[in-house]
Amino acid sequence: MKIINNIITQTNDVMYGYLLLSVFFVVAIFFTIRLKGIQISHSIHALQLLFSKHEKGDGVSGFVSFCISTASRVGTGNITGVMAAVSSGGPGALFWMWLMALLGGSLAFTESTLAQLYKEKDSAGKFIGGASFYIKSKLQKPILAALFAICMIFTYTTFNGVQANTISNALSKYDVPVNITAIILTAITGIILFSKKRDTITHACVFIVPVMAIPYILIGLYIFLTNLSSVPSVFQSIFVQAFKPTAFFGGAIGITISKGLQRGLFSNEAGMGGAPHAAAAAHSSHPCKQGLIQMFSVFTDTLLICSISGFILLLSPEAMKAVKDMEGIKLFQYAMESHLGSFGSYFITVCILLLSYSSILGNFFYIKTGAFALKDNMVSYIIVGLMTIIMVFAGSLAEFKTIWGAGDMFMGVMALLNIVILVLLNKPVYLLTKHYVSELKNHKEPKFNKNSIPELSNDNAITQWNSND
């Protein structure tokens, strides 16, 4: 185990020390400029799209795809991830998470727009797509597509171990043995994944996301407002320590930035290549619509929910004094207790159960899509289903730092590969964005088919946009 931990640590030190950090910011700035800051200029429009009437077709609605991707994004990273970022990088890490989300919105828009443009239909006649598919169909790189699919399967399978680990740690505060938690979680997951109704995962995500998010946001706002006098000093510490971190938190700006990026990427997954698989499943009249909806999911995750978690911690002087003695969910439970007494601890435990478990289901949606990219049959489904169940069980029992480190390592490799692919395929996204914005300016409902843009009319990799529906 010690050797494994050393390999994981050394790999992550290189990846998050400078490599992924540099690549992410350079490419995110490139797309922000290339697409004229669409993630900011069209953020209100994205919210309107989220709640617009469902466009009838073979895919799920934009809201459902939002719930699936948000279920994956909004999980343990929004709580334990923020705790880890602040514990090791200081309050300033929250600033870098915000910046990462704002810039990363351009990557989320790009990858999901591409997934919509190059989506296909699976053996059941449903839309399917994502990075694995457009690498194969557009770039004509089947081996690279297979490697990405395998990397994605391992990434999100490991993430599910992280979610299970957080649940078991949360319940251990109430003397629930981790082995009991592992057995119950494994059983529930097995029942849902191997249900005869394959839409069970989708329905569960659509139900859990609003149920978990709304109360959490309301409680967070209550804590924010009841501690309003301390808010200015918290903002000051965030912005000052983003560039001048104190020695207590590591004392180096590189640590602060790295932790902000690392935990931000784990939380909102912008540019990672996972969320496009949810985007591709939707029916839409224009690929950019799903790009905008998934972009808004990133903002919901980091600018709203992660910020609430961060402020709950930073507004608790007692919890801030304990950051070196506690970690993960236990630190957050302590912060909630300092604000709301025993109710706070019970409330956040229920929240983490819903947040983390919804992520397990959302992640599996990506895992199965990756499996179908390799081989679209029942055997593939059974294999990844069993892998997920095993990791849920193992993750419930694993050491906190080991499972988080492994998740970070797989996530980094997947993100690097995906970001490079996005740069190679930037032209179709630029053309689609230009067309979409032009239609809006002319007060038209944006609709796309292959003949809408001359440069894309002969693209044989586009198979589902031959006519307007």
N, C-alpha and C positions, 0 to 999 in steps of 0.2 A: 504493500500500500504506500509506503514511504517513497519508493521509486516512482510510482504512478503520480503521486502528488508533486514530486520534483519536476517530472516531465511536463505536467499540466501547468505548473507555476512558471517554468522557464518559457514555455510556448506563449503563455498569456502575457508575460513581461515584454516579450518582443512585439507581439501583435498589438497590444494596447499601449505600449510604451511610445511608439512613434509610427508604426506601419499603418494600422487601420485608422489611427487618428488623422494622419496626413491625407490618406486616400479619401476618407470620408469627407473632410472639409473641402478639399480641392474639388472633388466631383460634385458635392452638394452646391457649392458656390457656382460651379460651371452651369448646372441645370437651373439654378435660381436666375442667373443672368440670361441663359439661353431661352428660358420660358417666361422671361419678364416678370419674375416674382409672382407667378400665378397662385402659389400657395398662400400668399398674403392678400393679393388683390381680389381673389375669388373665394375667400373663406366664407363669407356670408352666403354666397350663391351655393356653396357646397352644403351648407346647413339646409337650405331650401330644397336641394335635391334629395337630401336624406329623407325628408318627410313628404316628398311629392308622391303623387298617385303611382302605384305600381304599373309599369309598362308590361302588358301581357305578352308572354312568350314562353320559350322552353326553359328559361332559367329562373332562379330565385329573384326576389325583389332586391332593390338597392339597400333597403333597410335590413333585410335578412343577411345579405353579404356583409353589411356593416356590423351586425351583431356577431357573426361568426369571427370576423377579424378582430373585433373588439374583445370578444371572449378570450381569444388567444393573447392579445396585447395586455388587457387589463387583468393582471393576476398578481402573483407574488412579487414581481418586479416593481409593482406600484407601491408596495409596502416594504417588504424586506429588502428589495433592491435599493429603495431610497434610503433606508436605514444604513445599509452598507456603504452607500455613496457618501453620506454625511459623516458616518463614523470614521472613514478612512481619508476622505478628501475634504471634510469640513463643509460648512454651510455654502461655500462658494461652488461646490459641486452641483448644487441645484441650478445655479445660473447657467452652467455649461450644459445641463440637461435641457434647459429651456432653449438655448441657442441651437442645440443639436436637433430639437424638435422642429424649430422654425425652418432651419436649413433642410433638415431631413424630410420635411413635407414635400419638397420638390422631388426627392427620390421616391417617396411613397406614391406620388402622383404619376411619375414616369413608369415605374414597374407595373402598377395596376392598369394603366392605360395600355401598355404593351400586352399585358395578359388578356385584356379584352379584345384587342386587335387580332391577336393570334390564337384565340381560343378555338377549341375543337369540340367534338362530341364524343362521349365515351360509349361503351357497349350498351348502356342503358338509355342512350339518347339524350343525356344531360350534358350541359356545357362543362368543360373541364379545360384547365390551362394553367399557365404560370411559367416561370423561368425555364423549367425542364423542357417545356413544350416549344417555346420560341427559340431556344438554343438549338433544338433539333430541327424544327421546321424552317426557321428563318436563317439561322447561321449554318445550317447543314453540318452540325457537329454532334452526331449521335453519342459518341463516347463521352464527350464533355457533358452532354445532357444527362447521361446516365450517372456520371460522377456527381453532378449537382443534385440529382434526385436522391442518391445514396447519402450524400452529405446532409441534405434536408431531413431525411428520415432519422438519421442519428441525432441531428440537432434537436428536433422537436421531441424525439423520444427521451433524450436527456432532459430537456425542459420539463417534461412530465414528471421525471424523477425529482426535479427541483420543486415543482408544485406539491407533490406528495410529501416531500421533506418538510415543507413549510406547514402543511396541515398537521403532520404528526408532532412537530415542535410546538404548534399552537395548542394542541390538545394535551400535550404532556404537562402543561402548566396546571391542568386540572386532574393530574395523576391518571390520565388515560394511557396505558402502556402502548408504546410505539408498535409492538407486534399486533395488538388488537386493531389499532388504526390501520395498519398495513393490510390486514385480512379484510376488513370492512371496505376499505377503498378499492382494493383489488376486485372484490366480489361485485360491487356496484358498477365499476368500470367494465368488467366483463359482461355484465347483463346488458348495459347500454350499447357497447360496441358490437355485440353479437345478437342484438335484437333483430327480429325478422323484418321490422320496419326500418329501413336504412335512413329514413328522415328523422329518426329519433334524436340523432346528434344535433341536427339543425334546429328542431323544435326546442330542445333543451337549452341551446344557446340563446334563442330568441326569448325564452322565458327568463333565464337566469340573469342576462345582462342588465335589463332595466331594474329587476328586483334587487340586484346587488349594488348597482351604481347609484341609484337615486337616494336611498337612505344614507349611504356613505358620504355623498356630496353634501347632503343637508346637515349631517352631524359635523362635518368638516367646516361648513360655513358658520355653524353655531359656535364652534370653538374659536374660529377666526374673529367673529364679532364680539364674543365675550372677552377676548384678549386684545381688543383693538388698540389699547394704549401701548402695547408692546410690539405691535406690527411694524412701526417705522424703524425700530432698532433691529428687528429681524431682517427687514429689507436691506438695511445698511450693512449688516454682517454678511449677507449673501453677496452683495456687489463688491464690498471691500475685500472679502476673503476669496472671491473669485480670482483676484489678481495678487493678493498678498495674504496667503493662508498662514495661520499661526502654526507654531511648532507642535502644538497639541494634536493637530490633525495630520501631521506629516511634514508640514512646513515647506513644501515644494509645490510650485504652481503646476508642474507636470503631473503630480499625483492628483491634484484637484481636477484638472482637465480630464485626465485619463479615467478617473472614477466616474465623472459626470458622463463622459461618452460611453463607457462600458455599461453602466447601469441604465443609461438612457436608451442605448441600443437594445439591451435585453428587454426593457419595458415596452418601447413602442415599435421596435422591429423595422423602423424606416430604412429601406435600402437592403434589407436582409434577403428578400426574395420569397418570404413565406406568405404574407398577406395577399399577393397577386393571385394565389390559388383560390382564395375566397372571391376576389374580384371577378375572376374569369367565370365563376359559376352563375353570375347574374345575367339577366336579360337587360339590355340597354339599347337605346337608339343611337348612342354615340359612345365610343370607347372612353372619351375624356370624362364622361359622367361618373364612371366608376373610379377613375383616377382621382377625381375631386372628393368623392365620398370616402375613399380610403385615406386620402390626405387628411380629411377632417377627423378620422379615427385616430390618427397620430396626435393631433392637437388635443382631442378628448382625453387620450391616455396620459400625455405628459404635462401639457399646460394646465389641465384641470385636475385630474386625479392624483398624479405624482406631486403636484404642487400642494394639494391638500395634505397628503401624507407628510411632506416636508415641513409644512407649517405647523402641523400637529406636534411634530418632534421639536422644532425650533422654538415653539411657544411654551415649551415645558422645560423650565430651568432644571428641574429634578432629573429629567431624562437626559438632558444634555450633559449633566455631570456624570452620567452612567454610561456614556457611549463607549468607553474603553473596557467596561466590565460586562456589558451585555451585547448581544448581536441579534440581527434578524427580527423575527416576529416577537420575541420576548422583550426586546427593547421597545417596540411599538406598543405592546400591551402595557408596559410600564408607563409610557407617555400618555396613553389613553386613561389609565387609572389616575394619573396626576390631574387630568382635566375633569373627568366625569366619575371618579370613584370606581367601585367594582363594576358598575354598569358599563363603563368604558371598555373594560377588559372583556366582558362577556360579549358586548356588541361587536368588537373588532374580531373576536374569535369566530363569530358567526359569519362576519364579512369575509374573513380570509378563507373560510370553508367554501363559500360561494365563489369568491374571486379565483381561488386556486383551482377549484374543481371545474369551473367553466373553462379555464385555460387548458385543462387536460383534454376536454372535449374539442375546443377550438383547435388545439395543436394536432389532435388526431385527424381532423379534417385535412390538414396539410400533409400529414404523414401518409394517409391513404392515397392522396392525390399524387404524392411522390412515388408511391408503390405502383399506381396505375400508369405512371409515366414510364416505368420499367416494363411492366406487364399487366395489362388490363384484364385480370381474371380473379376468381374467388380465392385462389391459392395465395396470391399477393396480399389480399385483404386479410386472410387468416394469419399470415406470417407477421405482418406489421401489427395486427391486433394483439397477437401473443407477445410480441416485443414490448408493446405499450403496457400490457398488464404486468409483465415481469418487471419493467422499470418502475411502475407505480409501486409495486411491492418493495423492490430494492431501495428506491428513493426514500420511502417512508422510514427505512432503517439506517440509511447511510449517514456518514459524517457530513455535517453542514458544509464545510469548506471544500471537501472533495467533490460533492455533487455540483456545487455552484461553479467550481473551477472547470469541471468537464463541460458544463453547459456553455460557459464563456468561450472555451477553446473551439468547440464545434461551431458556435455562433459566429466567431470571428472569421473562420475559414470560409463559411458559407457567404457571409457578407462581402468579403473581399472578392470572391468569384462573381457574385451577383453585380456588384458595383462596376466591375470591369465590363461585364456584358451590357449594362445599361449605357455606358459610354459608346460602345460599338453600335448600339441600336438607337442612338439619340435622334437621328433624322426623322424616322416615322412619328415619333412623339412630338417633335417640333412642328411637323406638318399638320398633325391632328389638332394640336393646341391652337395653331394659327387659324385653322378652319373653324374650330369650335368658338373661339373668341369673336371671329368675324361674324358668325351667325348670330351670336348674342347681340353684337353691336347693331346688326340690321334688324333686331327685334324679331328674330325667327327662332323657332324651336330647333336646336341643333340635331340634325340627323345625318348619318353617315352610311355610305356604301362605297364599294371599291372605286366607283366612277366619280365620287365626290372630289377626290384629289387625284389629278392626272399622274403624279409621281408614284402613287400606290396602286394604280389600276392594273398593273401587270405583275403585282407581287403574288406569286403562287402560294405563298405561305398563309395568305389571308383567305380563309375558306368559309367563314360564317357571315360575311358582310357583302354578299353578292347583290342584295336588293334591300330596299327600305321596307320594313315591316309595318 
